[in-house]
Amino acid sequence: MLKQPIVLESKIIIRNAVETDCDDIMRLINELAIFEKSSEQVRINSETLKRDGFGEHPLYSCLVAEDSTCSPSRVVGMCLMFNVYSTWEGKSLHLEDLYVEIDYRQRGIGKAFFSTTYQIAIDTNCARLNFNVLDWNTVALDFYKSKGAIDFTEKEGWHALRVTRDEMITQLNKNK
């Protein structure tokens, strides 16, 4: 994780999330889901975030952006990631979500999150950073490409697939 907080010129502080940030992280996850036109797909809550990120064996780590000019200070962005493993390259980092509130965009927060994520990946000996972007989010696609990202769907034809828990149960029951 981040060795020490980063203070941006706008007095935004990038720091490691702590358990008490989970309500704010959840709020930002819901805002992101609305932005991505997928709010009906959010099935977790703050308690899930606490259990999965701050228990004995955390499944993810998270950075937050905090506006220190507000009283009390306010979490205005988050960057959630976790380790994965590539059978071709070894340890990797997956960036699940990077989100900054609309009123706080264009202030260098997203750039700071992304470069910090790069540093975390390098510091933890990751071979690569993986993440997904919706095809209609051209602003994000252009930003990530400007930071060295390669669109593997475009370049090599890879597609990201998903099987839901309900579908896994259905498939397992078919095999009984």
Phi and psi restraints in degrees (value plus and minus 20) as a CYANA .aco file:
   2 LEU   PHI     -88.4   -48.4
   2 LEU   PSI     109.1   149.1
   3 LYS   PHI     -91.5   -51.5
   3 LYS   PSI     -56.9   -16.9
   4 GLN   PHI    -172.3  -132.3
   4 GLN   PSI     132.7   172.7
   5 PRO   PHI     -78.9   -38.9
   5 PRO   PSI     131.8   171.8
   6 ILE   PHI    -130.5   -90.5
   6 ILE   PSI     109.8   149.8
   7 VAL   PHI    -127.6   -87.6
   7 VAL   PSI      98.1   138.1
   8 LEU   PHI    -102.3   -62.3
   8 LEU   PSI     144.3   184.3
   9 GLU   PHI     -76.3   -36.3
   9 GLU   PSI     -52.0   -12.0
  10 SER   PHI    -101.1   -61.1
  10 SER   PSI      -8.2    31.8
  11 LYS   PHI      46.5    86.5
  11 LYS   PSI       3.7    43.7
  12 ILE   PHI    -107.5   -67.5
  12 ILE   PSI     112.7   152.7
  13 ILE   PHI    -127.4   -87.4
  13 ILE   PSI     105.1   145.1
  14 ILE   PHI    -116.6   -76.6
  14 ILE   PSI     103.3   143.3
  15 ARG   PHI    -167.1  -127.1
  15 ARG   PSI     147.0   187.0
  16 ASN   PHI     -87.3   -47.3
  16 ASN   PSI     119.1   159.1
  17 ALA   PHI     -89.7   -49.7
  17 ALA   PSI     129.9   169.9
  18 VAL   PHI    -141.4  -101.4
  18 VAL   PSI     145.8   185.8
  19 GLU   PHI     -73.9   -33.9
  19 GLU   PSI     -56.3   -16.3
  20 THR   PHI     -90.8   -50.8
  20 THR   PSI     -27.8    12.2
  21 ASP   PHI    -103.8   -63.8
  21 ASP   PSI     -28.0    12.0
  22 CYS   PHI     -79.0   -39.0
  22 CYS   PSI     -56.2   -16.2
  23 ASP   PHI     -83.3   -43.3
  23 ASP   PSI     -62.4   -22.4
  24 ASP   PHI     -88.0   -48.0
  24 ASP   PSI     -61.2   -21.2
  25 ILE   PHI     -80.7   -40.7
  25 ILE   PSI     -62.5   -22.5
  26 MET   PHI     -83.4   -43.4
  26 MET   PSI     -60.8   -20.8
  27 ARG   PHI     -79.0   -39.0
  27 ARG   PSI     -63.4   -23.4
  28 LEU   PHI     -89.5   -49.5
  28 LEU   PSI     -55.9   -15.9
  29 ILE   PHI     -81.2   -41.2
  29 ILE   PSI     -63.1   -23.1
  30 ASN   PHI     -85.4   -45.4
  30 ASN   PSI     -59.4   -19.4
  31 GLU   PHI     -83.2   -43.2
  31 GLU   PSI     -62.5   -22.5
  32 LEU   PHI     -82.6   -42.6
  32 LEU   PSI     -63.1   -23.1
  33 ALA   PHI     -81.2   -41.2
  33 ALA   PSI     -59.2   -19.2
  34 ILE   PHI     -84.8   -44.8
  34 ILE   PSI     -65.5   -25.5
  35 PHE   PHI     -77.8   -37.8
  35 PHE   PSI     -59.5   -19.5
  36 GLU   PHI    -105.7   -65.7
  36 GLU   PSI     -13.1    26.9
  37 LYS   PHI      38.0    78.0
  37 LYS   PSI      20.6    60.6
  38 SER   PHI    -159.0  -119.0
  38 SER   PSI       9.7    49.7
  39 SER   PHI     -80.8   -40.8
  39 SER   PSI     -47.2    -7.2
  40 GLU   PHI     -91.4   -51.4
  40 GLU   PSI     -30.7     9.3
  41 GLN   PHI    -109.6   -69.6
  41 GLN   PSI     -30.8     9.2
  42 VAL   PHI     -95.1   -55.1
  42 VAL   PSI     100.1   140.1
  43 ARG   PHI    -142.3  -102.3
  43 ARG   PSI     -17.5    22.5
  44 ILE   PHI    -123.6   -83.6
  44 ILE   PSI     153.8   193.8
  45 ASN   PHI    -161.1  -121.1
  45 ASN   PSI    -197.9  -157.9
  46 SER   PHI     -78.9   -38.9
  46 SER   PSI     -56.7   -16.7
  47 GLU   PHI     -85.5   -45.5
  47 GLU   PSI     -58.0   -18.0
  48 THR   PHI     -82.5   -42.5
  48 THR   PSI     -64.3   -24.3
  49 LEU   PHI     -80.5   -40.5
  49 LEU   PSI     -62.9   -22.9
  50 LYS   PHI     -82.1   -42.1
  50 LYS   PSI     -68.5   -28.5
  51 ARG   PHI     -82.1   -42.1
  51 ARG   PSI     -65.9   -25.9
  52 ASP   PHI    -102.2   -62.2
  52 ASP   PSI     -41.6    -1.6
  53 GLY   PHI    -129.3   -89.3
  53 GLY   PSI     -35.0     5.0
  54 PHE   PHI    -152.8  -112.8
  54 PHE   PSI      -3.6    36.4
  55 GLY   PHI    -106.0   -66.0
  55 GLY   PSI    -181.5  -141.5
  56 GLU   PHI     -84.9   -44.9
  56 GLU   PSI     -55.8   -15.8
  57 HIS   PHI    -147.3  -107.3
  57 HIS   PSI      61.8   101.8
  58 PRO   PHI     -78.6   -38.6
  58 PRO   PSI     115.9   155.9
  59 LEU   PHI    -111.9   -71.9
  59 LEU   PSI     -34.4     5.6
  60 TYR   PHI    -168.4  -128.4
  60 TYR   PSI     145.9   185.9
  61 SER   PHI    -147.7  -107.7
  61 SER   PSI     140.1   180.1
  62 CYS   PHI    -168.1  -128.1
  62 CYS   PSI     120.3   160.3
  63 LEU   PHI    -124.9   -84.9
  63 LEU   PSI     129.9   169.9
  64 VAL   PHI    -147.6  -107.6
  64 VAL   PSI     133.7   173.7
  65 ALA   PHI    -127.1   -87.1
  65 ALA   PSI     107.0   147.0
  66 GLU   PHI    -141.2  -101.2
  66 GLU   PSI     107.6   147.6
  67 ASP   PHI    -103.8   -63.8
  67 ASP   PSI      87.4   127.4
  68 SER   PHI    -100.6   -60.6
  68 SER   PSI     -26.0    14.0
  69 THR   PHI    -103.3   -63.3
  69 THR   PSI     -34.7     5.3
  70 CYS   PHI    -103.1   -63.1
  70 CYS   PSI     131.8   171.8
  71 SER   PHI    -146.6  -106.6
  71 SER   PSI      89.3   129.3
  72 PRO   PHI     -92.8   -52.8
  72 PRO   PSI     146.8   186.8
  73 SER   PHI     -79.1   -39.1
  73 SER   PSI     136.8   176.8
  74 ARG   PHI    -152.6  -112.6
  74 ARG   PSI     113.3   153.3
  75 VAL   PHI     -98.6   -58.6
  75 VAL   PSI     103.3   143.3
  76 VAL   PHI    -141.5  -101.5
  76 VAL   PSI     -19.8    20.2
  77 GLY   PHI    -183.1  -143.1
  77 GLY   PSI     139.9   179.9
  78 MET   PHI    -170.4  -130.4
  78 MET   PSI     134.8   174.8
  79 CYS   PHI    -161.7  -121.7
  79 CYS   PSI      85.0   125.0
  80 LEU   PHI    -127.2   -87.2
  80 LEU   PSI     112.6   152.6
  81 MET   PHI    -163.7  -123.7
  81 MET   PSI     144.1   184.1
  82 PHE   PHI    -176.8  -136.8
  82 PHE   PSI     139.6   179.6
  83 ASN   PHI    -101.1   -61.1
  83 ASN   PSI     125.5   165.5
  84 VAL   PHI    -154.3  -114.3
  84 VAL   PSI     155.3   195.3
  85 TYR   PHI    -150.6  -110.6
  85 TYR   PSI     112.0   152.0
  86 SER   PHI    -122.8   -82.8
  86 SER   PSI     106.9   146.9
  87 THR   PHI     -89.0   -49.0
  87 THR   PSI     -34.2     5.8
  88 TRP   PHI    -115.5   -75.5
  88 TRP   PSI     -51.5   -11.5
  89 GLU   PHI    -147.5  -107.5
  89 GLU   PSI     -30.3     9.7
  90 GLY   PHI      73.6   113.6
  90 GLY   PSI    -170.2  -130.2
  91 LYS   PHI     -77.3   -37.3
  91 LYS   PSI     113.2   153.2
  92 SER   PHI    -158.5  -118.5
  92 SER   PSI     146.2   186.2
  93 LEU   PHI    -137.8   -97.8
  93 LEU   PSI     114.8   154.8
  94 HIS   PHI    -129.7   -89.7
  94 HIS   PSI     102.9   142.9
  95 LEU   PHI    -110.4   -70.4
  95 LEU   PSI      87.3   127.3
  96 GLU   PHI     -97.9   -57.9
  96 GLU   PSI     -70.6   -30.6
  97 ASP   PHI    -165.0  -125.0
  97 ASP   PSI     117.0   157.0
  98 LEU   PHI    -150.3  -110.3
  98 LEU   PSI      97.8   137.8
  99 TYR   PHI    -162.0  -122.0
  99 TYR   PSI     116.2   156.2
 100 VAL   PHI    -148.4  -108.4
 100 VAL   PSI     112.9   152.9
 101 GLU   PHI     -73.5   -33.5
 101 GLU   PSI     126.7   166.7
 102 ILE   PHI     -74.4   -34.4
 102 ILE   PSI     -64.9   -24.9
 103 ASP   PHI     -87.1   -47.1
 103 ASP   PSI     -31.8     8.2
 104 TYR   PHI    -130.0   -90.0
 104 TYR   PSI     -14.2    25.8
 105 ARG   PHI     -95.8   -55.8
 105 ARG   PSI     141.4   181.4
 106 GLN   PHI      46.9    86.9
 106 GLN   PSI       5.9    45.9
 107 ARG   PHI    -137.4   -97.4
 107 ARG   PSI     -11.4    28.6
 108 GLY   PHI      68.9   108.9
 108 GLY   PSI     -15.0    25.0
 109 ILE   PHI     -90.4   -50.4
 109 ILE   PSI     -68.2   -28.2
 110 GLY   PHI     -80.5   -40.5
 110 GLY   PSI     -62.8   -22.8
 111 LYS   PHI     -82.0   -42.0
 111 LYS   PSI     -62.3   -22.3
 112 ALA   PHI     -85.3   -45.3
 112 ALA   PSI     -62.4   -22.4
 113 PHE   PHI     -78.0   -38.0
 113 PHE   PSI     -67.9   -27.9
 114 PHE   PHI     -86.7   -46.7
 114 PHE   PSI     -65.4   -25.4
 115 SER   PHI     -87.3   -47.3
 115 SER   PSI     -53.6   -13.6
 116 THR   PHI     -86.8   -46.8
 116 THR   PSI     -59.0   -19.0
 117 THR   PHI     -82.6   -42.6
 117 THR   PSI     -62.1   -22.1
 118 TYR   PHI     -75.8   -35.8
 118 TYR   PSI     -66.7   -26.7
 119 GLN   PHI     -84.5   -44.5
 119 GLN   PSI     -60.1   -20.1
 120 ILE   PHI     -82.1   -42.1
 120 ILE   PSI     -63.7   -23.7
 121 ALA   PHI     -81.3   -41.3
 121 ALA   PSI     -64.3   -24.3
 122 ILE   PHI     -85.9   -45.9
 122 ILE   PSI     -66.9   -26.9
 123 ASP   PHI     -82.5   -42.5
 123 ASP   PSI     -48.6    -8.6
 124 THR   PHI    -120.8   -80.8
 124 THR   PSI      -4.3    35.7
 125 ASN   PHI      41.7    81.7
 125 ASN   PSI      20.9    60.9
 126 CYS   PHI    -105.2   -65.2
 126 CYS   PSI     122.3   162.3
 127 ALA   PHI     -98.7   -58.7
 127 ALA   PSI     -45.8    -5.8
 128 ARG   PHI    -182.5  -142.5
 128 ARG   PSI     148.3   188.3
 129 LEU   PHI    -139.3   -99.3
 129 LEU   PSI     105.8   145.8
 130 ASN   PHI    -130.4   -90.4
 130 ASN   PSI     125.9   165.9
 131 PHE   PHI    -184.8  -144.8
 131 PHE   PSI     145.4   185.4
 132 ASN   PHI    -140.1  -100.1
 132 ASN   PSI     128.0   168.0
 133 VAL   PHI    -157.5  -117.5
 133 VAL   PSI     116.0   156.0
 134 LEU   PHI     -84.9   -44.9
 134 LEU   PSI     121.7   161.7
 135 ASP   PHI     -82.2   -42.2
 135 ASP   PSI     -47.5    -7.5
 136 TRP   PHI    -103.8   -63.8
 136 TRP   PSI     -29.5    10.5
 137 ASN   PHI    -108.0   -68.0
 137 ASN   PSI      49.7    89.7
 138 THR   PHI     -86.6   -46.6
 138 THR   PSI     -48.7    -8.7
 139 VAL   PHI     -82.2   -42.2
 139 VAL   PSI     -66.9   -26.9
 140 ALA   PHI     -86.6   -46.6
 140 ALA   PSI     -63.7   -23.7
 141 LEU   PHI     -77.5   -37.5
 141 LEU   PSI     -66.5   -26.5
 142 ASP   PHI     -83.7   -43.7
 142 ASP   PSI     -61.1   -21.1
 143 PHE   PHI     -80.9   -40.9
 143 PHE   PSI     -70.5   -30.5
 144 TYR   PHI     -84.7   -44.7
 144 TYR   PSI     -59.3   -19.3
 145 LYS   PHI     -84.1   -44.1
 145 LYS   PSI     -55.2   -15.2
 146 SER   PHI     -88.4   -48.4
 146 SER   PSI     -36.8     3.2
 147 LYS   PHI    -121.7   -81.7
 147 LYS   PSI      -3.8    36.2
 148 GLY   PHI      75.4   115.4
 148 GLY   PSI     -17.1    22.9
 149 ALA   PHI     -92.1   -52.1
 149 ALA   PSI     126.5   166.5
 150 ILE   PHI    -131.9   -91.9
 150 ILE   PSI     111.6   151.6
 151 ASP   PHI    -103.0   -63.0
 151 ASP   PSI      82.6   122.6
 152 PHE   PHI     -92.1   -52.1
 152 PHE   PSI     -42.9    -2.9
 153 THR   PHI     -87.5   -47.5
 153 THR   PSI     -64.2   -24.2
 154 GLU   PHI     -87.6   -47.6
 154 GLU   PSI     -66.5   -26.5
 155 LYS   PHI    -101.6   -61.6
 155 LYS   PSI     -64.4   -24.4
 156 GLU   PHI    -142.7  -102.7
 156 GLU   PSI     -23.1    16.9
 157 GLY   PHI      62.0   102.0
 157 GLY   PSI      -8.0    32.0
 158 TRP   PHI     -91.5   -51.5
 158 TRP   PSI     122.1   162.1
 159 HIS   PHI    -143.4  -103.4
 159 HIS   PSI     121.7   161.7
 160 ALA   PHI    -105.0   -65.0
 160 ALA   PSI     106.9   146.9
 161 LEU   PHI    -139.3   -99.3
 161 LEU   PSI     139.7   179.7
 162 ARG   PHI    -167.0  -127.0
 162 ARG   PSI     122.7   162.7
 163 VAL   PHI    -143.0  -103.0
 163 VAL   PSI     104.0   144.0
 164 THR   PHI     -94.3   -54.3
 164 THR   PSI     142.6   182.6
 165 ARG   PHI     -77.8   -37.8
 165 ARG   PSI     -66.0   -26.0
 166 ASP   PHI     -78.9   -38.9
 166 ASP   PSI     -62.0   -22.0
 167 GLU   PHI     -88.4   -48.4
 167 GLU   PSI     -57.1   -17.1
 168 MET   PHI     -80.7   -40.7
 168 MET   PSI     -63.7   -23.7
 169 ILE   PHI     -82.5   -42.5
 169 ILE   PSI     -64.0   -24.0
 170 THR   PHI     -78.4   -38.4
 170 THR   PSI     -66.4   -26.4
 171 GLN   PHI     -85.6   -45.6
 171 GLN   PSI     -60.8   -20.8
 172 LEU   PHI     -83.7   -43.7
 172 LEU   PSI     -58.4   -18.4
 173 ASN   PHI     -88.3   -48.3
 173 ASN   PSI     -49.2    -9.2
 174 LYS   PHI     -86.4   -46.4
 174 LYS   PSI     -50.1   -10.1
 175 ASN   PHI    -106.5   -66.5
 175 ASN   PSI     -19.6    20.4
